[in-house]
Amino acid sequence: MAVQDGARRVSSARRMRRLSGLAAVLAAGAAQAAGPQAKLLPYEEDYSALGAVSRTGWERLKYIPVGSGWLSLGGESRTLYDFRRNNGFGRFATDPHGYWQQRFRMWADYRPTPNLRLFGELASSAVAGLQTRPVQATDRNALDLAQGFVELSDDAAAPTWRLRAGRQQIAYAWQRLLDPRDPANSRMPFDALRVLYQRPGLSGGLLWGRPVQTRVGSFDDRSDDAQRLWGAHVEKPLYTGMQGAAKLEAIYLDTHQNGRRYAGVTGEDHRQTLSTRFSGTYARWDYDLELIGQRGHFAGQRVRAWQGSLFAGYSFDQAWKPRLGPRMEASSGDRRPGDGALNTFNGLYARASVFDGSMLTTNVRYFGPELVLRPSEKLWVDLYVLKLQRQSLHDGVYAAGWRVVQPGDANQARDIGVRKVMWVKYRFNDFASLDVYVHHTSAGAFLREGTREGRDYFYVAPYLTLRF
């Protein structure tokens, strides 16, 4: 059996390498083309304007006349190599040679009438070379409906109201609470009903639904009966002028999560979360300030938690267009276990604080400088160094999936370590891009002192993305 398993892993690895090689060839072939700007959520792309012009090349796929309506097609392929040293700072299993991820997505946007829209997306994800842990649904999902919804609107040209029902991926604001989980090999949708409102000077909407429980098989993803949420989102521009623009956003979410576990206690986590975000630009400055508060109940305890973040930067009028500024964020941890109150911040369905999901923001505060460089229109480089500390000395540090990296009672040290990140993106064109993400976090006193000494963590992930 071991020989057979090894043979299967070698065969899978070879298939992944062939796929990545094919992706590279396609990228080279597309290097001379020009295409649309890809968005995080494909359903936010609008190609209706192509109906009034003569279409060539990729435009023929983005606007296909069908009867009195039109159809738009799109797709994505992402090939990623994941390499980690001392996963979980030496506490989690690590594949010594890394492993491959491959993701394919195909979507169609059909507008049969001016007021009716049908959107669907199929996704397939696979891994090769993963040996030290069981394959999870975030790694592999053979084939499933990633999105599929019906949308009704009141005005085709400039809709004020839209009603959307079905499976859909969702992103709010800077994705500190709701995010489609793009870094993972399998993205996360919701089975939801949404009412969306938009007019000049005000936009927002209401949401009711459940996250989808992704599984490794084909067409076996289901709504997660252990979780549900409803909420609202409002966005209002405050000003727009020659010097810049600013807007104010508010998000309210009421969430129920059964089976949540904190400090060895399992129960239902019911929270009301309110977020206020102020962001914008002024002259060469940009800024993003968000404050989040949580209250509710968990296993007979009151929930009182919070998060605050400030990202800002100044863009210099120099070669390489450098942008320099601070990154600061803090999230609450449990102040006093057993006092009847839980202060551990729950990021709900937030984007990961780092691409690799090695550490949640919960009970972590960090601060440090960030430098962004744009040597050319095609090349983008993001560099930052952050000092990491525990917010509460009575709570621990967690990784994605709420895996405990170090429990809160391991020691009384506050220092987690120093995180250094380099993210490089090269866009061959609007169809193909190559990213390299490098992350190193040195283990501080809190991680080094305990039942098992923590080690410095290193991660690198080059990945090629093709999209049309």
Secondary structure, 3 states (H helix, E strand, C coil): CHHHHHHHHHHHHHHHHHHHHHHHHHHHHCCCCCCCCCCCCHHHCCCHHHHHCCCCCCHHHHCEEECCEEEEEEEEEEEEEEEEECHHHHCCCCCCCCEEEEEEEEEEEEEEECCEEEEEEEEEEEEECCCCCCCCCCCCEEEEEEEEEEEEECCCCCCCEEEEEEEECCCCCCCCCECCCCCCCCCCCEEEEEEEEEECCEEEEEEEEEEEECCCCECCCEECCCEEEEEEEEEEEEEEECCEEEEEEEEEEEEEEEEEEECCEEEEEEEEEEEEEEEEEECCEEEEEEEEEEEEEECCEEEEEEEEEEEEEEECCCCCCCEEEEEEEEECCCCCCCCCEECCCCCCECCCCCCCCCCCCCCEEEEEEEEEECCCCCEEEEEEEEEEEECCCCCCEEEHHHEEEECCCCCCCCEEEEEEEEEEEEECCCCEEEEEEEEEEEECHHHHCCCCCCCCEEEEEEEEEEEC
